[in-house]
Amino acid sequence: MTEQADQAVSVEELQESIDELSAYRDRLYKDVVALGQKLRLPQKKIDATVKEHPELTRIDEVLNQLVEQKNIQSGQA
C-alpha cells in the first residue's frame, strides 16, 4: 500500500471512531438528562450534572483530540 492509501484508511478509521464515540456521548447525555428528569431534579441541577459529569467531560476531550488528529491527517489543519 502507498502512504496515501494508508493515510486515507486512517482518516476513515478516525471518522468511524468519531461517529461511534459521538453516538455513545449522545446516548449517555440523554440517559443522564432522563435520570435527572425521572428524579424530578430542577433543570439547573440537571444542566450542572451534565456539565460536571466526568465521563461526558472525558469523551468531549477525546472527541476533540480525534477531530484534531483527523484534520491534521487530512491536511485541514
PyMOL Python script that loads the backbone (N, CA, C, O; Angstrom):
from pymol import cmd

cmd.read_pdbstr("""\
ATOM      1  N   MET A   1       0.828  -1.192   0.000  1.00  0.00           N
ATOM      2  CA  MET A   1       0.000   0.000   0.000  1.00  0.00           C
ATOM      3  C   MET A   1       0.867   1.248   0.000  1.00  0.00           C
ATOM      4  O   MET A   1       1.962   1.258   0.562  1.00  0.00           O
ATOM      5  N   THR A   2       0.378   2.274  -0.622  1.00  0.00           N
ATOM      6  CA  THR A   2       1.120   3.521  -0.624  1.00  0.00           C
ATOM      7  C   THR A   2       0.817   4.303   0.641  1.00  0.00           C
ATOM      8  O   THR A   2      -0.132   4.010   1.367  1.00  0.00           O
ATOM      9  N   GLU A   3       1.648   5.304   0.882  1.00  0.00           N
ATOM     10  CA  GLU A   3       1.438   6.139   2.074  1.00  0.00           C
ATOM     11  C   GLU A   3       0.092   6.839   1.998  1.00  0.00           C
ATOM     12  O   GLU A   3      -0.588   7.001   3.011  1.00  0.00           O
ATOM     13  N   GLN A   4      -0.294   7.256   0.793  1.00  0.00           N
ATOM     14  CA  GLN A   4      -1.567   7.949   0.624  1.00  0.00           C
ATOM     15  C   GLN A   4      -2.738   7.014   0.950  1.00  0.00           C
ATOM     16  O   GLN A   4      -3.708   7.448   1.570  1.00  0.00           O
ATOM     17  N   ALA A   5      -2.667   5.770   0.555  1.00  0.00           N
ATOM     18  CA  ALA A   5      -3.724   4.810   0.859  1.00  0.00           C
ATOM     19  C   ALA A   5      -3.789   4.556   2.363  1.00  0.00           C
ATOM     20  O   ALA A   5      -4.878   4.453   2.927  1.00  0.00           O
ATOM     21  N   ASP A   6      -2.624   4.454   3.019  1.00  0.00           N
ATOM     22  CA  ASP A   6      -2.585   4.280   4.471  1.00  0.00           C
ATOM     23  C   ASP A   6      -3.240   5.468   5.160  1.00  0.00           C
ATOM     24  O   ASP A   6      -3.994   5.301   6.119  1.00  0.00           O
ATOM     25  N   GLN A   7      -2.951   6.662   4.669  1.00  0.00           N
ATOM     26  CA  GLN A   7      -3.495   7.870   5.277  1.00  0.00           C
ATOM     27  C   GLN A   7      -5.018   7.912   5.097  1.00  0.00           C
ATOM     28  O   GLN A   7      -5.737   8.298   6.019  1.00  0.00           O
ATOM     29  N   ALA A   8      -5.515   7.518   3.913  1.00  0.00           N
ATOM     30  CA  ALA A   8      -6.952   7.535   3.664  1.00  0.00           C
ATOM     31  C   ALA A   8      -7.671   6.577   4.605  1.00  0.00           C
ATOM     32  O   ALA A   8      -8.735   6.895   5.137  1.00  0.00           O
ATOM     33  N   VAL A   9      -7.090   5.416   4.803  1.00  0.00           N
ATOM     34  CA  VAL A   9      -7.686   4.460   5.729  1.00  0.00           C
ATOM     35  C   VAL A   9      -7.686   5.039   7.137  1.00  0.00           C
ATOM     36  O   VAL A   9      -8.678   4.921   7.856  1.00  0.00           O
ATOM     37  N   SER A  10      -6.600   5.654   7.530  1.00  0.00           N
ATOM     38  CA  SER A  10      -6.510   6.231   8.862  1.00  0.00           C
ATOM     39  C   SER A  10      -7.562   7.320   9.068  1.00  0.00           C
ATOM     40  O   SER A  10      -8.188   7.381  10.126  1.00  0.00           O
ATOM     41  N   VAL A  11      -7.759   8.160   8.089  1.00  0.00           N
ATOM     42  CA  VAL A  11      -8.755   9.221   8.190  1.00  0.00           C
ATOM     43  C   VAL A  11     -10.149   8.604   8.293  1.00  0.00           C
ATOM     44  O   VAL A  11     -10.987   9.066   9.068  1.00  0.00           O
ATOM     45  N   GLU A  12     -10.389   7.553   7.502  1.00  0.00           N
ATOM     46  CA  GLU A  12     -11.684   6.876   7.566  1.00  0.00           C
ATOM     47  C   GLU A  12     -11.892   6.232   8.937  1.00  0.00           C
ATOM     48  O   GLU A  12     -12.982   6.304   9.503  1.00  0.00           O
ATOM     49  N   GLU A  13     -10.845   5.606   9.463  1.00  0.00           N
ATOM     50  CA  GLU A  13     -10.933   4.991  10.780  1.00  0.00           C
ATOM     51  C   GLU A  13     -11.168   6.038  11.862  1.00  0.00           C
ATOM     52  O   GLU A  13     -11.950   5.822  12.788  1.00  0.00           O
ATOM     53  N   LEU A  14     -10.494   7.157  11.738  1.00  0.00           N
ATOM     54  CA  LEU A  14     -10.705   8.240  12.696  1.00  0.00           C
ATOM     55  C   LEU A  14     -12.151   8.723  12.641  1.00  0.00           C
ATOM     56  O   LEU A  14     -12.775   8.945  13.679  1.00  0.00           O
ATOM     57  N   GLN A  15     -12.678   8.882  11.441  1.00  0.00           N
ATOM     58  CA  GLN A  15     -14.063   9.345  11.302  1.00  0.00           C
ATOM     59  C   GLN A  15     -15.030   8.332  11.894  1.00  0.00           C
ATOM     60  O   GLN A  15     -16.009   8.708  12.540  1.00  0.00           O
ATOM     61  N   GLU A  16     -14.759   7.044  11.675  1.00  0.00           N
ATOM     62  CA  GLU A  16     -15.595   5.999  12.258  1.00  0.00           C
ATOM     63  C   GLU A  16     -15.587   6.093  13.786  1.00  0.00           C
ATOM     64  O   GLU A  16     -16.630   6.010  14.433  1.00  0.00           O
ATOM     65  N   SER A  17     -14.397   6.267  14.341  1.00  0.00           N
ATOM     66  CA  SER A  17     -14.269   6.389  15.797  1.00  0.00           C
ATOM     67  C   SER A  17     -14.999   7.619  16.309  1.00  0.00           C
ATOM     68  O   SER A  17     -15.669   7.566  17.341  1.00  0.00           O
ATOM     69  N   ILE A  18     -14.871   8.717  15.593  1.00  0.00           N
ATOM     70  CA  ILE A  18     -15.560   9.959  15.965  1.00  0.00           C
ATOM     71  C   ILE A  18     -17.067   9.738  15.952  1.00  0.00           C
ATOM     72  O   ILE A  18     -17.767  10.147  16.878  1.00  0.00           O
ATOM     73  N   ASP A  19     -17.566   9.092  14.901  1.00  0.00           N
ATOM     74  CA  ASP A  19     -19.009   8.843  14.792  1.00  0.00           C
ATOM     75  C   ASP A  19     -19.516   7.956  15.921  1.00  0.00           C
ATOM     76  O   ASP A  19     -20.548   8.241  16.528  1.00  0.00           O
ATOM     77  N   GLU A  20     -18.784   6.876  16.199  1.00  0.00           N
ATOM     78  CA  GLU A  20     -19.209   5.950  17.248  1.00  0.00           C
ATOM     79  C   GLU A  20     -19.149   6.600  18.629  1.00  0.00           C
ATOM     80  O   GLU A  20     -20.055   6.429  19.443  1.00  0.00           O
ATOM     81  N   LEU A  21     -18.087   7.337  18.882  1.00  0.00           N
ATOM     82  CA  LEU A  21     -17.948   7.995  20.178  1.00  0.00           C
ATOM     83  C   LEU A  21     -18.995   9.100  20.351  1.00  0.00           C
ATOM     84  O   LEU A  21     -19.509   9.308  21.450  1.00  0.00           O
ATOM     85  N   SER A  22     -19.302   9.796  19.273  1.00  0.00           N
ATOM     86  CA  SER A  22     -20.343  10.828  19.320  1.00  0.00           C
ATOM     87  C   SER A  22     -21.706  10.208  19.622  1.00  0.00           C
ATOM     88  O   SER A  22     -22.487  10.759  20.398  1.00  0.00           O
ATOM     89  N   ALA A  23     -21.985   9.071  19.011  1.00  0.00           N
ATOM     90  CA  ALA A  23     -23.258   8.384  19.263  1.00  0.00           C
ATOM     91  C   ALA A  23     -23.332   7.937  20.720  1.00  0.00           C
ATOM     92  O   ALA A  23     -24.375   8.068  21.360  1.00  0.00           O
ATOM     93  N   TYR A  24     -22.226   7.409  21.243  1.00  0.00           N
ATOM     94  CA  TYR A  24     -22.191   6.992  22.646  1.00  0.00           C
ATOM     95  C   TYR A  24     -22.396   8.197  23.567  1.00  0.00           C
ATOM     96  O   TYR A  24     -23.131   8.115  24.551  1.00  0.00           O
ATOM     97  N   ARG A  25     -21.742   9.315  23.240  1.00  0.00           N
ATOM     98  CA  ARG A  25     -21.876  10.521  24.053  1.00  0.00           C
ATOM     99  C   ARG A  25     -23.329  10.994  24.077  1.00  0.00           C
ATOM    100  O   ARG A  25     -23.848  11.374  25.127  1.00  0.00           O
ATOM    101  N   ASP A  26     -23.980  10.967  22.910  1.00  0.00           N
ATOM    102  CA  ASP A  26     -25.379  11.386  22.832  1.00  0.00           C
ATOM    103  C   ASP A  26     -26.276  10.492  23.690  1.00  0.00           C
ATOM    104  O   ASP A  26     -27.160  10.983  24.392  1.00  0.00           O
ATOM    105  N   ARG A  27     -26.041   9.179  23.630  1.00  0.00           N
ATOM    106  CA  ARG A  27     -26.836   8.251  24.448  1.00  0.00           C
ATOM    107  C   ARG A  27     -26.615   8.513  25.936  1.00  0.00           C
ATOM    108  O   ARG A  27     -27.568   8.557  26.713  1.00  0.00           O
ATOM    109  N   LEU A  28     -25.356   8.684  26.326  1.00  0.00           N
ATOM    110  CA  LEU A  28     -25.037   8.937  27.728  1.00  0.00           C
ATOM    111  C   LEU A  28     -25.667  10.245  28.200  1.00  0.00           C
ATOM    112  O   LEU A  28     -26.236  10.307  29.290  1.00  0.00           O
ATOM    113  N   TYR A  29     -25.564  11.277  27.386  1.00  0.00           N
ATOM    114  CA  TYR A  29     -26.155  12.576  27.702  1.00  0.00           C
ATOM    115  C   TYR A  29     -27.663  12.421  27.935  1.00  0.00           C
ATOM    116  O   TYR A  29     -28.200  12.907  28.930  1.00  0.00           O
ATOM    117  N   LYS A  30     -28.334  11.739  27.005  1.00  0.00           N
ATOM    118  CA  LYS A  30     -29.783  11.548  27.123  1.00  0.00           C
ATOM    119  C   LYS A  30     -30.128  10.744  28.371  1.00  0.00           C
ATOM    120  O   LYS A  30     -31.121  11.031  29.039  1.00  0.00           O
ATOM    121  N   ASP A  31     -29.315   9.740  28.688  1.00  0.00           N
ATOM    122  CA  ASP A  31     -29.556   8.934  29.894  1.00  0.00           C
ATOM    123  C   ASP A  31     -29.425   9.778  31.162  1.00  0.00           C
ATOM    124  O   ASP A  31     -30.237   9.662  32.079  1.00  0.00           O
ATOM    125  N   VAL A  32     -28.397  10.626  31.206  1.00  0.00           N
ATOM    126  CA  VAL A  32     -28.178  11.474  32.383  1.00  0.00           C
ATOM    127  C   VAL A  32     -29.342  12.450  32.538  1.00  0.00           C
ATOM    128  O   VAL A  32     -29.849  12.645  33.643  1.00  0.00           O
ATOM    129  N   VAL A  33     -29.760  13.055  31.447  1.00  0.00           N
ATOM    130  CA  VAL A  33     -30.878  14.002  31.492  1.00  0.00           C
ATOM    131  C   VAL A  33     -32.170  13.282  31.879  1.00  0.00           C
ATOM    132  O   VAL A  33     -32.933  13.781  32.706  1.00  0.00           O
ATOM    133  N   ALA A  34     -32.414  12.125  31.290  1.00  0.00           N
ATOM    134  CA  ALA A  34     -33.634  11.370  31.594  1.00  0.00           C
ATOM    135  C   ALA A  34     -33.674  10.964  33.064  1.00  0.00           C
ATOM    136  O   ALA A  34     -34.727  11.026  33.698  1.00  0.00           O
ATOM    137  N   LEU A  35     -32.542  10.554  33.601  1.00  0.00           N
ATOM    138  CA  LEU A  35     -32.495  10.175  35.009  1.00  0.00           C
ATOM    139  C   LEU A  35     -32.775  11.386  35.903  1.00  0.00           C
ATOM    140  O   LEU A  35     -33.502  11.285  36.891  1.00  0.00           O
ATOM    141  N   GLY A  36     -32.194  12.520  35.549  1.00  0.00           N
ATOM    142  CA  GLY A  36     -32.458  13.749  36.308  1.00  0.00           C
ATOM    143  C   GLY A  36     -33.926  14.121  36.278  1.00  0.00           C
ATOM    144  O   GLY A  36     -34.492  14.540  37.287  1.00  0.00           O
ATOM    145  N   GLN A  37     -34.544  13.966  35.109  1.00  0.00           N
ATOM    146  CA  GLN A  37     -35.965  14.289  34.995  1.00  0.00           C
ATOM    147  C   GLN A  37     -36.816  13.282  35.773  1.00  0.00           C
ATOM    148  O   GLN A  37     -37.818  13.648  36.388  1.00  0.00           O
ATOM    149  N   LYS A  38     -36.411  12.026  35.737  1.00  0.00           N
ATOM    150  CA  LYS A  38     -37.136  10.994  36.475  1.00  0.00           C
ATOM    151  C   LYS A  38     -37.079  11.267  37.982  1.00  0.00           C
ATOM    152  O   LYS A  38     -38.038  11.017  38.712  1.00  0.00           O
ATOM    153  N   LEU A  39     -35.936  11.782  38.424  1.00  0.00           N
ATOM    154  CA  LEU A  39     -35.772  12.130  39.835  1.00  0.00           C
ATOM    155  C   LEU A  39     -36.391  13.485  40.168  1.00  0.00           C
ATOM    156  O   LEU A  39     -36.371  13.931  41.315  1.00  0.00           O
ATOM    157  N   ARG A  40     -36.940  14.124  39.140  1.00  0.00           N
ATOM    158  CA  ARG A  40     -37.584  15.439  39.276  1.00  0.00           C
ATOM    159  C   ARG A  40     -36.636  16.507  39.803  1.00  0.00           C
ATOM    160  O   ARG A  40     -37.006  17.340  40.630  1.00  0.00           O
ATOM    161  N   LEU A  41     -35.422  16.462  39.309  1.00  0.00           N
ATOM    162  CA  LEU A  41     -34.446  17.483  39.671  1.00  0.00           C
ATOM    163  C   LEU A  41     -34.752  18.756  38.895  1.00  0.00           C
ATOM    164  O   LEU A  41     -35.279  18.692  37.784  1.00  0.00           O
ATOM    165  N   PRO A  42     -34.429  19.907  39.465  1.00  0.00           N
ATOM    166  CA  PRO A  42     -34.582  21.154  38.706  1.00  0.00           C
ATOM    167  C   PRO A  42     -33.660  21.140  37.475  1.00  0.00           C
ATOM    168  O   PRO A  42     -32.590  20.533  37.495  1.00  0.00           O
ATOM    169  N   GLN A  43     -34.094  21.816  36.416  1.00  0.00           N
ATOM    170  CA  GLN A  43     -33.318  21.829  35.173  1.00  0.00           C
ATOM    171  C   GLN A  43     -31.902  22.357  35.400  1.00  0.00           C
ATOM    172  O   GLN A  43     -30.953  21.878  34.779  1.00  0.00           O
ATOM    173  N   LYS A  44     -31.759  23.338  36.282  1.00  0.00           N
ATOM    174  CA  LYS A  44     -30.420  23.880  36.569  1.00  0.00           C
ATOM    175  C   LYS A  44     -29.514  22.799  37.149  1.00  0.00           C
ATOM    176  O   LYS A  44     -28.328  22.739  36.825  1.00  0.00           O
ATOM    177  N   LYS A  45     -30.066  21.952  37.999  1.00  0.00           N
ATOM    178  CA  LYS A  45     -29.293  20.868  38.611  1.00  0.00           C
ATOM    179  C   LYS A  45     -28.915  19.828  37.547  1.00  0.00           C
ATOM    180  O   LYS A  45     -27.795  19.316  37.547  1.00  0.00           O
ATOM    181  N   ILE A  46     -29.843  19.523  36.651  1.00  0.00           N
ATOM    182  CA  ILE A  46     -29.561  18.581  35.566  1.00  0.00           C
ATOM    183  C   ILE A  46     -28.446  19.134  34.685  1.00  0.00           C
ATOM    184  O   ILE A  46     -27.511  18.415  34.335  1.00  0.00           O
ATOM    185  N   ASP A  47     -28.549  20.413  34.329  1.00  0.00           N
ATOM    186  CA  ASP A  47     -27.527  21.055  33.492  1.00  0.00           C
ATOM    187  C   ASP A  47     -26.160  21.018  34.175  1.00  0.00           C
ATOM    188  O   ASP A  47     -25.148  20.746  33.529  1.00  0.00           O
ATOM    189  N   ALA A  48     -26.132  21.293  35.480  1.00  0.00           N
ATOM    190  CA  ALA A  48     -24.872  21.273  36.225  1.00  0.00           C
ATOM    191  C   ALA A  48     -24.296  19.861  36.272  1.00  0.00           C
ATOM    192  O   ALA A  48     -23.085  19.674  36.154  1.00  0.00           O
ATOM    193  N   THR A  49     -25.159  18.880  36.444  1.00  0.00           N
ATOM    194  CA  THR A  49     -24.715  17.487  36.484  1.00  0.00           C
ATOM    195  C   THR A  49     -24.109  17.086  35.150  1.00  0.00           C
ATOM    196  O   THR A  49     -23.063  16.439  35.109  1.00  0.00           O
ATOM    197  N   VAL A  50     -24.759  17.464  34.063  1.00  0.00           N
ATOM    198  CA  VAL A  50     -24.236  17.150  32.728  1.00  0.00           C
ATOM    199  C   VAL A  50     -22.885  17.827  32.527  1.00  0.00           C
ATOM    200  O   VAL A  50     -21.937  17.211  32.040  1.00  0.00           O
ATOM    201  N   LYS A  51     -22.808  19.097  32.905  1.00  0.00           N
ATOM    202  CA  LYS A  51     -21.573  19.862  32.712  1.00  0.00           C
ATOM    203  C   LYS A  51     -20.400  19.271  33.500  1.00  0.00           C
ATOM    204  O   LYS A  51     -19.259  19.303  33.041  1.00  0.00           O
ATOM    205  N   GLU A  52     -20.689  18.732  34.687  1.00  0.00           N
ATOM    206  CA  GLU A  52     -19.635  18.216  35.559  1.00  0.00           C
ATOM    207  C   GLU A  52     -19.456  16.705  35.464  1.00  0.00           C
ATOM    208  O   GLU A  52     -18.616  16.141  36.165  1.00  0.00           O
ATOM    209  N   HIS A  53     -20.230  16.044  34.611  1.00  0.00           N
ATOM    210  CA  HIS A  53     -20.168  14.583  34.517  1.00  0.00           C
ATOM    211  C   HIS A  53     -18.789  14.164  33.995  1.00  0.00           C
ATOM    212  O   HIS A  53     -18.405  14.551  32.891  1.00  0.00           O
ATOM    213  N   PRO A  54     -18.041  13.374  34.779  1.00  0.00           N
ATOM    214  CA  PRO A  54     -16.661  13.053  34.403  1.00  0.00           C
ATOM    215  C   PRO A  54     -16.540  12.283  33.088  1.00  0.00           C
ATOM    216  O   PRO A  54     -15.614  12.527  32.315  1.00  0.00           O
ATOM    217  N   GLU A  55     -17.453  11.368  32.831  1.00  0.00           N
ATOM    218  CA  GLU A  55     -17.354  10.585  31.597  1.00  0.00           C
ATOM    219  C   GLU A  55     -17.680  11.441  30.380  1.00  0.00           C
ATOM    220  O   GLU A  55     -17.017  11.334  29.349  1.00  0.00           O
ATOM    221  N   LEU A  56     -18.689  12.283  30.494  1.00  0.00           N
ATOM    222  CA  LEU A  56     -19.012  13.176  29.380  1.00  0.00           C
ATOM    223  C   LEU A  56     -17.860  14.144  29.109  1.00  0.00           C
ATOM    224  O   LEU A  56     -17.541  14.426  27.954  1.00  0.00           O
ATOM    225  N   THR A  57     -17.249  14.640  30.156  1.00  0.00           N
ATOM    226  CA  THR A  57     -16.114  15.553  30.011  1.00  0.00           C
ATOM    227  C   THR A  57     -14.960  14.851  29.297  1.00  0.00           C
ATOM    228  O   THR A  57     -14.352  15.417  28.388  1.00  0.00           O
ATOM    229  N   ARG A  58     -14.664  13.631  29.705  1.00  0.00           N
ATOM    230  CA  ARG A  58     -13.567  12.872  29.094  1.00  0.00           C
ATOM    231  C   ARG A  58     -13.875  12.553  27.631  1.00  0.00           C
ATOM    232  O   ARG A  58     -12.988  12.631  26.782  1.00  0.00           O
ATOM    233  N   ILE A  59     -15.107  12.199  27.336  1.00  0.00           N
ATOM    234  CA  ILE A  59     -15.497  11.912  25.952  1.00  0.00           C
ATOM    235  C   ILE A  59     -15.307  13.153  25.092  1.00  0.00           C
ATOM    236  O   ILE A  59     -14.807  13.059  23.971  1.00  0.00           O
ATOM    237  N   ASP A  60     -15.700  14.318  25.606  1.00  0.00           N
ATOM    238  CA  ASP A  60     -15.521  15.557  24.849  1.00  0.00           C
ATOM    239  C   ASP A  60     -14.045  15.816  24.553  1.00  0.00           C
ATOM    240  O   ASP A  60     -13.699  16.243  23.452  1.00  0.00           O
ATOM    241  N   GLU A  61     -13.172  15.558  25.531  1.00  0.00           N
ATOM    242  CA  GLU A  61     -11.736  15.740  25.337  1.00  0.00           C
ATOM    243  C   GLU A  61     -11.216  14.802  24.245  1.00  0.00           C
ATOM    244  O   GLU A  61     -10.465  15.217  23.362  1.00  0.00           O
ATOM    245  N   VAL A  62     -11.622  13.544  24.316  1.00  0.00           N
ATOM    246  CA  VAL A  62     -11.159  12.557  23.334  1.00  0.00           C
ATOM    247  C   VAL A  62     -11.690  12.898  21.946  1.00  0.00           C
ATOM    248  O   VAL A  62     -10.962  12.787  20.960  1.00  0.00           O
ATOM    249  N   LEU A  63     -12.953  13.311  21.864  1.00  0.00           N
ATOM    250  CA  LEU A  63     -13.521  13.695  20.575  1.00  0.00           C
ATOM    251  C   LEU A  63     -12.750  14.861  19.959  1.00  0.00           C
ATOM    252  O   LEU A  63     -12.467  14.858  18.761  1.00  0.00           O
ATOM    253  N   ASN A  64     -12.414  15.851  20.773  1.00  0.00           N
ATOM    254  CA  ASN A  64     -11.639  16.988  20.268  1.00  0.00           C
ATOM    255  C   ASN A  64     -10.282  16.539  19.747  1.00  0.00           C
ATOM    256  O   ASN A  64      -9.824  17.020  18.710  1.00  0.00           O
ATOM    257  N   GLN A  65      -9.638  15.621  20.458  1.00  0.00           N
ATOM    258  CA  GLN A  65      -8.343  15.109  20.012  1.00  0.00           C
ATOM    259  C   GLN A  65      -8.479  14.348  18.700  1.00  0.00           C
ATOM    260  O   GLN A  65      -7.653  14.506  17.800  1.00  0.00           O
ATOM    261  N   LEU A  66      -9.515  13.525  18.587  1.00  0.00           N
ATOM    262  CA  LEU A  66      -9.717  12.754  17.354  1.00  0.00           C
ATOM    263  C   LEU A  66      -9.994  13.665  16.160  1.00  0.00           C
ATOM    264  O   LEU A  66      -9.470  13.448  15.067  1.00  0.00           O
ATOM    265  N   VAL A  67     -10.814  14.672  16.377  1.00  0.00           N
ATOM    266  CA  VAL A  67     -11.124  15.615  15.289  1.00  0.00           C
ATOM    267  C   VAL A  67      -9.860  16.361  14.869  1.00  0.00           C
ATOM    268  O   VAL A  67      -9.600  16.540  13.679  1.00  0.00           O
ATOM    269  N   GLU A  68      -9.086  16.789  15.851  1.00  0.00           N
ATOM    270  CA  GLU A  68      -7.835  17.486  15.542  1.00  0.00           C
ATOM    271  C   GLU A  68      -6.876  16.579  14.756  1.00  0.00           C
ATOM    272  O   GLU A  68      -6.269  17.010  13.776  1.00  0.00           O
ATOM    273  N   GLN A  69      -6.751  15.346  15.189  1.00  0.00           N
ATOM    274  CA  GLN A  69      -5.871  14.399  14.507  1.00  0.00           C
ATOM    275  C   GLN A  69      -6.361  14.129  13.083  1.00  0.00           C
ATOM    276  O   GLN A  69      -5.562  14.048  12.150  1.00  0.00           O
ATOM    277  N   LYS A  70      -7.676  13.989  12.923  1.00  0.00           N
ATOM    278  CA  LYS A  70      -8.245  13.755  11.585  1.00  0.00           C
ATOM    279  C   LYS A  70      -7.973  14.945  10.684  1.00  0.00           C
ATOM    280  O   LYS A  70      -7.622  14.771   9.517  1.00  0.00           O
ATOM    281  N   ASN A  71      -8.131  16.160  11.212  1.00  0.00           N
ATOM    282  CA  ASN A  71      -7.893  17.360  10.413  1.00  0.00           C
ATOM    283  C   ASN A  71      -6.423  17.453   9.999  1.00  0.00           C
ATOM    284  O   ASN A  71      -6.120  17.845   8.872  1.00  0.00           O
ATOM    285  N   ILE A  72      -5.532  17.103  10.882  1.00  0.00           N
ATOM    286  CA  ILE A  72      -4.107  17.137  10.566  1.00  0.00           C
ATOM    287  C   ILE A  72      -3.796  16.118   9.476  1.00  0.00           C
ATOM    288  O   ILE A  72      -3.087  16.429   8.518  1.00  0.00           O
ATOM    289  N   GLN A  73      -4.321  14.906   9.616  1.00  0.00           N
ATOM    290  CA  GLN A  73      -4.033  13.869   8.642  1.00  0.00           C
ATOM    291  C   GLN A  73      -4.656  14.138   7.295  1.00  0.00           C
ATOM    292  O   GLN A  73      -4.116  13.735   6.265  1.00  0.00           O
ATOM    293  N   SER A  74      -5.785  14.813   7.290  1.00  0.00           N
ATOM    294  CA  SER A  74      -6.429  15.095   6.001  1.00  0.00           C
ATOM    295  C   SER A  74      -5.983  16.436   5.423  1.00  0.00           C
ATOM    296  O   SER A  74      -6.468  16.864   4.376  1.00  0.00           O
ATOM    297  N   GLY A  75      -5.060  17.088   6.114  1.00  0.00           N
ATOM    298  CA  GLY A  75      -4.478  18.324   5.596  1.00  0.00           C
ATOM    299  C   GLY A  75      -5.337  19.552   5.801  1.00  0.00           C
ATOM    300  O   GLY A  75      -5.191  20.541   5.083  1.00  0.00           O
ATOM    301  N   GLN A  76      -6.231  19.498   6.772  1.00  0.00           N
ATOM    302  CA  GLN A  76      -7.131  20.629   7.029  1.00  0.00           C
ATOM    303  C   GLN A  76      -6.747  21.398   8.276  1.00  0.00           C
ATOM    304  O   GLN A  76      -7.567  22.135   8.826  1.00  0.00           O
ATOM    305  N   ALA A  77      -5.542  21.244   8.722  1.00  0.00           N
ATOM    306  CA  ALA A  77      -5.101  21.889   9.977  1.00  0.00           C
ATOM    307  C   ALA A  77      -5.061  23.389   9.844  1.00  0.00           C
ATOM    308  O   ALA A  77      -4.714  24.084  10.799  1.00  0.00           O
TER     309      ALA A  77
END
""", "prot")
cmd.dss("prot")
cmd.show_as("cartoon", "prot")
cmd.util.cbc("prot")
cmd.orient("prot")
